[in-house]
Amino acid sequence: MKQRLRFVRRVLFVTPFIASSALGTAPSQAATLAYSQGDFNFTNFSQTPLGIGTDTNANTVTIGNGGIVVALAQGAATFVTSPTPPEASNFSLSQALGESRDYLGEAESQAALIGNFVVNAQTPFSFDFTTNLTLETSIDNPPAENARAAGDIFFALIDTTNNTVLDFFDLTGNLETLGDNDFIAFQKSDNVTLNNPVTTSNFGGNQESATAFIQGSVQRSFANETNVALVEVKRNRARVIAPEPSTSLALLSFCSIIGLVGKAKRKAMTLVSSLKENNC
């Protein structure tokens, strides 16, 4: 049940467009930096999906009240069914940079892949995957400055008949400079096999980083013919602040993110309904 709720929470944050924006002038030497990038690849599918979908979304907020701030968010996704075997990949990137004082910069990017399959009884269903997550933060003047980078990469194999999660993989990381909430970790279900996963981290100080490179595969079969959906979603966030924003700045940032979430939910529900109506 917890896995199912986790999947739903991620799906409701994707929307079908690509965007990027930047305000202000890029500084020659940024006082703060937050960077988050993730990519994902599916290969060697044992069969071709009956229906596919891709979604991307990007949003930025920049407020320079005497300082210089730049934010960038990008996302892209593709699902190719011919020639066989099918392949799918996506990436998302969020970056924020600031200089001087009294500024706020935030970037959030998301990308998703969806494939629907009908697996015959006693027929192996399998695929391979690779994923990368890179996080970096840097500040020059603690404690007046703050930088945060976060990323989450998740996929689930769903039985669409009864809406249950069959298998899942989740890679999550977070950096806060200054701050102690730094980590990078992954978890998976039993049918997900990993091949020597590699994670690195440099926590503490004014410059922090964390990376992960993971290769794996999924293989399983079913007693009866089964309709399954493979959904992969990633989200990357970056934020820089100097100093802590005033109430008005924080409120504006909060309202901008709430507006993004509301639009994402409506777009996601439209996508899911369309896939069901077309049996894909």
N, C-alpha and C positions, 0 to 999 in steps of 0.2 A: 504494500500500500504506500509506504514512504517513497519507494522508487517511482511509482506511478505519479504521485503528486509532484515529485521533483521534475519529471518529464513535462508535465502540464505546465509547470511554472516557467520552464525555459521556452516552450513553444509559444507562449503568449507574449514573448518579448521580441518576436521577429516581424519585420515588415518588408514588402517587396519594392525597395528602391535603393539606389546607391547615391550617396551624397558625401561631400566634403566641404569644409569651410574654414576660413582663417580670417581673423581680424587683427589689425595692428601691423607693425613692421617687425620682421624677424630680427632678433637681437644678434649682435656679433658674438656675444658670449653670454649665454643664458644663465641666470642665477638659479633657476629651478628647471627641472626636466622630469617628465613622467612619460614612459613609453610602454606600450603593451601591444603585442602582436601574436596572433595565432593562425595556424594553417592546418588543414586536414585533407587527407586523400584516401578514397576508397578504390581498391583495385581487385582484380581477379574474382569478380562475382561469378558464382556457379551458374547463374541464369540471368536473363534479361528482365528488368522490371516491366510491369504492365503500365505503370504510370510514374512520372517523376515530377519533382518541383524544386525550385531554388528560391531563396529569399535573402535579401540583404537590407541593412538599415544603417544609417550613420547620422550622428547629431553632435553639435558642438555648442558650447556657451563660452563667450569671452567677455570679460568686463575689465577694462583698464582705467582705473581711477588715479591717474598719475603714473602708472607703470605701463610696461609694454608686455603684451601677452598674445600668443598664437596657439590655436588649437586645430588639430587635423584629425578627421575620422574617415576611414575608407573601408569598403567591403566589396567582395566579389565572390561569385559562386557559379559552378558549371556542373552539369550532369550529362554525360555523353553515352548513348546506348549503342552507337554504331561507329566504327566496327567493333565486333565483340572481342574480348569480354568488355562489358560496360565499365566506365570509370567516372568518378565524381570527385570534385575538389572544391575547396573554398578557402578564403582567408579574410581576416579582419584586422584592422590596425587603428590604434588610437594613440595620439601624441599631444602633449601640451608643454609649452615652454613659456617662461616668464622672466622679466628683468625689472629691476628697480623695486617699487613697493606699491601697495594698494591695488592688487589685481587678483582676478580669479579666472582660471581657464579650465574647462572640462571638455572631454571628448568621450563619446561612447559609440562603438561600432558592433554590429552583429551580422552573422551570416548563417544560413541554414541550408541543409540538403534533405530531400524527402524522396524515397523510392518505395513503391508498393509492389509486392511479389505474391504470387500464388504458388505455394510449395506443395508438390504432390506427396502423397503418403509414402513413408519409408525412403524418401529421396533426400540425400544430404544437401543442405543449404549452407553456403560458406562464402566468405569474402576476407580480404586482407585490408589493413589500414595502417597509415602512418600519421603522426601528428607532432607538431612543435608548438611550444609556448615560450615566449621571451618577454621578460619584464625588466625594466630599468627605472631607477629613480636617482635624482641628484639634487642637492641644495648647496648653496654657498654660505648662507647666513643663518644658522640655527640660533634660537628657536623661532625666529621671525618668519621663516619660510617653511612650507610643507609641500610634499609631493607624494602622490599615491598612484600606483599602477596595479591593476587587477585583471585577471583573465580566467575564463571558465570554458572548457571544451567538453561537450557531452554528446554521447549518442545512445540511442535505445532501439531495440528491436521489439516491436509492439504486435501482439495478436489483436488485429482490428475487429475480430468477431466479438470478443468479450472485453476488449479495451484493457488488456493487462500487459505489463512489461515482462518480456521473456529474458532479455539480456541487456546489460548496460555497461558503459564506461564513462568515467568522469575524471577530468584533469583540472585542477583548480590551483591558482596561485594569487598571492597578494603581497605587495610591498607598501609600507608606510614610512616615509622619512620626513620628520622624526616620528618614531613610534615603534611599538614592539609587536604589532600584529603582522609578522612576516612569516610566510610559509609557501611551500609548493608541494602538492600531494596528489595522488590519484587513487581511485578505487574501481573495482570491476566486479562483474558477476562471474559465476563459475565457468561458463562456456566461452569466455573471452580469454584467449591465450596471449601473453605478452612475451616478446623476444628481447631480453636484456634491456629493459627500460633504463634510461640515463637521465638523472636530474642533477643540476648543480645550483649552488646558492652562495651568495655573499651578503650576509645580513649584518647590520650594524654600521655605524658611521654615517657620513654625509652622502655616500654613494653606495647604492645597493643594487643587486641584480639576482635574477633567478631564471633558469632555463630548464626545459624538459624536451627530450626527444624520445618518442615511444613508437615502436612497431608492434603490430599484433595481428590476430586473426580471430574469426568466429566460425565455428562449424557446429551444426546441429541438424536433427531430422525430427519428423513428426509422425505420430501414429496415423493421423488422418490428414487429408488435404487441408491446408491452413493458409489463410490470408494474413500476411504480415507486412508491416510498414517499418522501414528503417529511417529513422529521423536523427540527424546530427545538427546541433546548434552550438555556436560559440559566441561569446560576448567578451569584449575588451573595453576597459575603462582607463582613463588617465585624467589626473587632476593636479593642478598646481595652485597654491594660494600664498600670498604674501601681503600683509600679515593675515591673521584670521579675518575673514570677511565681515563687514558690518551686517546688521540685521537685514537691511534692504538688499544687499548683494546676495546673501544666503537665500532670502525669500525668492528672488528672481531666479536663481539657479534651481531651487526646488520646484518652482512652478514650471520651468522649462522641461525638467525631467518628467514631471507628472503628465504634461501634455504629450510627451513622446510615448510614455507607457500607454496612455489611453488610445492613441492612434495605433500603436503596435497591436494592442489587443483586438481592435476592430479588424485590422488587416489580417491578422493571424486566423481569426475565426472565419473570415471570408474564404481564405485559402483552404482551411480544413474542410469547410462545407463543400467547396468546389471539388476537392479530391474525392469526397464521399459520393457526390452526385454522379461523378464520371467513373466510379468504381476504380479509381486509380490511387 
